[in-house]
Amino acid sequence: MNNPLIHRPKFVWLACLISLSIVIGAGLRQIVLHQRQAEVAMRGAQVMPFDLEKTTHHFEPLPDGGLQTVIADAPIDPEQVNLIQSHLEAETAKFKAGDFSDPAAIHGEAMPGLKQLRAGYRDMTVEYTALPDGGQIRYTAQQPALVTAVHDWFAAQRSDHGHHAQ
């Protein structure tokens, strides 16, 4: 049987070139992502009082908003638990007033969902709850666009925080 690839070396080279471009592109995206995560961790250390290496962020999208939880990796670490709780309680008060300046300082003004959250904060309920090993903030909204904004905002944070988030 006649193999068309043997008679068409340009096709083979083109296929190899495309494959190589895909592999190189994926590698470059990983490098850029890791660099961004390192920058976010540096800026985060200036805004968040707790140690990112001793805590984990959880961002759980829900049908009517989302649940953000920060817990100490070692629940018997009262210093980290206290720092988490005081920070999340203060952030909740800011978010209720439409002040999302801390996430913007960490993740940038173009962070997905941020503009919509700032504009729609009056139509969203934001509640803080202390947990034995940290704290959580519950975001609730009735408007689908605002729920989508919370989900987008959570996805950006999960990506930016890398191994510090789940």
C-alpha positions as CSV (number, residue, x, y, z in Angstrom):
1,M,0.0,0.0,0.0
2,N,1.2,3.5,-0.7
3,N,2.0,5.6,2.3
4,P,1.3,9.3,1.6
5,L,3.6,10.4,4.4
6,I,6.7,8.9,2.7
7,H,6.0,10.9,-0.4
8,R,5.2,14.1,1.4
9,P,8.2,15.1,3.6
10,K,6.9,18.7,3.9
11,F,3.8,17.3,5.6
12,V,5.9,15.4,8.1
13,W,8.0,18.4,8.9
14,L,5.0,20.6,9.3
15,A,3.4,18.0,11.7
16,C,6.6,17.8,13.7
17,L,6.8,21.6,13.8
18,I,3.3,22.0,15.0
19,S,3.8,19.3,17.7
20,L,7.0,21.0,18.9
21,S,5.2,24.4,19.0
22,I,2.5,22.9,21.2
23,V,5.0,21.3,23.6
24,I,7.1,24.6,23.8
25,G,3.9,26.7,24.3
26,A,2.7,24.4,27.2
27,G,6.1,24.7,28.8
28,L,6.2,28.5,28.5
29,R,2.7,28.7,30.0
30,Q,3.8,26.7,33.0
31,I,6.8,29.0,33.5
32,V,4.6,32.1,33.3
33,L,2.1,30.5,35.8
34,H,4.8,29.6,38.3
35,Q,6.3,33.1,38.0
36,R,2.9,34.7,38.6
37,Q,2.2,32.4,41.6
38,A,5.6,33.5,43.1
39,E,4.7,37.2,42.6
40,V,1.3,36.7,44.1
41,A,2.8,34.9,47.2
42,M,5.2,37.9,47.7
43,R,2.4,40.4,47.4
44,G,0.1,38.2,49.6
45,A,2.7,38.2,52.4
46,Q,2.4,42.0,52.5
47,V,-1.4,41.9,52.8
48,M,-2.2,38.7,54.6
49,P,-0.7,38.4,58.1
50,F,-0.7,34.6,58.3
51,D,2.0,32.5,56.8
52,L,1.0,31.1,53.4
53,E,3.4,28.1,53.9
54,K,1.5,27.2,57.1
55,T,-2.1,27.7,55.8
56,T,-4.3,26.5,52.9
57,H,-7.0,28.5,51.1
58,H,-10.2,26.7,49.9
59,F,-12.4,28.3,47.3
60,E,-15.7,26.4,46.8
61,P,-18.1,27.7,44.2
62,L,-21.7,27.2,45.3
63,P,-25.0,27.6,43.3
64,D,-25.7,31.0,44.9
65,G,-22.1,32.2,45.4
66,G,-19.2,30.6,47.2
67,L,-17.4,29.7,50.3
68,Q,-13.8,30.8,51.0
69,T,-12.0,29.0,53.8
70,V,-8.5,29.5,55.2
71,I,-7.3,27.0,57.6
72,A,-4.0,26.4,59.5
73,D,-2.2,23.3,58.2
74,A,-1.5,22.5,61.8
75,P,-4.7,23.1,63.7
76,I,-2.8,23.2,66.9
77,D,-1.0,26.4,65.7
78,P,-2.9,29.1,67.6
79,E,-0.8,31.9,66.2
80,Q,-1.8,31.1,62.6
81,V,-5.5,30.4,63.6
82,N,-5.7,33.9,65.3
83,L,-4.0,35.6,62.3
84,I,-6.4,33.9,59.9
85,Q,-9.5,34.8,61.9
86,S,-8.6,38.4,62.5
87,H,-7.7,38.9,58.8
88,L,-10.9,37.2,57.4
89,E,-13.1,39.1,59.8
90,A,-11.5,42.4,58.7
91,E,-11.8,41.5,55.0
92,T,-15.5,40.6,55.5
93,A,-16.1,44.1,56.8
94,K,-14.3,45.6,53.8
95,F,-16.1,43.4,51.3
96,K,-19.5,44.4,52.8
97,A,-18.5,48.0,52.1
98,G,-17.4,47.3,48.5
99,D,-13.7,47.5,49.4
100,F,-11.8,44.8,47.5
101,S,-8.5,46.7,47.6
102,D,-6.6,43.8,49.3
103,P,-7.4,41.2,46.7
104,A,-6.6,43.8,44.0
105,A,-3.2,44.5,45.7
106,I,-2.4,40.8,45.6
107,H,-3.9,39.7,42.3
108,G,-4.1,42.9,40.3
109,E,-6.9,45.2,39.3
110,A,-7.7,43.1,36.2
111,M,-8.5,40.1,38.4
112,P,-11.5,38.2,36.9
113,G,-14.8,39.0,38.8
114,L,-13.3,41.9,40.8
115,K,-15.0,44.7,38.8
116,Q,-18.4,43.0,39.1
117,L,-18.0,42.3,42.8
118,R,-17.1,46.0,43.4
119,A,-20.1,47.1,41.4
120,G,-22.5,44.6,42.9
121,Y,-21.4,44.4,46.6
122,R,-24.8,45.8,47.8
123,D,-26.6,42.9,46.2
124,M,-24.4,40.3,47.9
125,T,-24.3,38.9,51.4
126,V,-20.9,38.4,52.9
127,E,-20.7,36.6,56.2
128,Y,-17.6,35.6,58.3
129,T,-17.5,32.5,60.5
130,A,-14.7,31.5,62.8
131,L,-13.6,27.9,62.6
132,P,-11.5,26.0,65.2
133,D,-8.6,25.8,62.7
134,G,-9.2,29.1,60.8
135,G,-12.1,30.9,59.3
136,Q,-14.4,31.2,56.3
137,I,-16.3,33.8,54.3
138,R,-19.6,33.0,52.7
139,Y,-20.6,35.0,49.6
140,T,-24.3,34.8,48.6
141,A,-26.0,36.5,45.7
142,Q,-29.3,36.1,43.8
143,Q,-28.2,37.7,40.5
144,P,-26.6,35.1,38.2
145,A,-24.0,37.6,36.9
146,L,-22.8,38.2,40.5
147,V,-22.7,34.5,41.2
148,T,-20.6,34.1,38.1
149,A,-18.3,36.9,39.2
150,V,-17.7,35.1,42.6
151,H,-16.9,31.9,40.7
152,D,-14.5,33.7,38.3
153,W,-12.9,35.4,41.3
154,F,-12.5,32.1,43.1
155,A,-11.0,30.4,40.0
156,A,-8.4,33.3,39.7
157,Q,-7.5,32.9,43.3
158,R,-7.1,29.1,43.1
159,S,-4.8,29.6,40.1
160,D,-2.8,32.4,41.5
161,H,-2.3,30.8,44.9
162,G,-1.0,27.5,43.4
163,H,-0.2,24.9,46.0
164,H,-1.4,27.3,48.8
165,A,-5.0,26.8,47.6
166,Q,-7.4,24.0,46.8
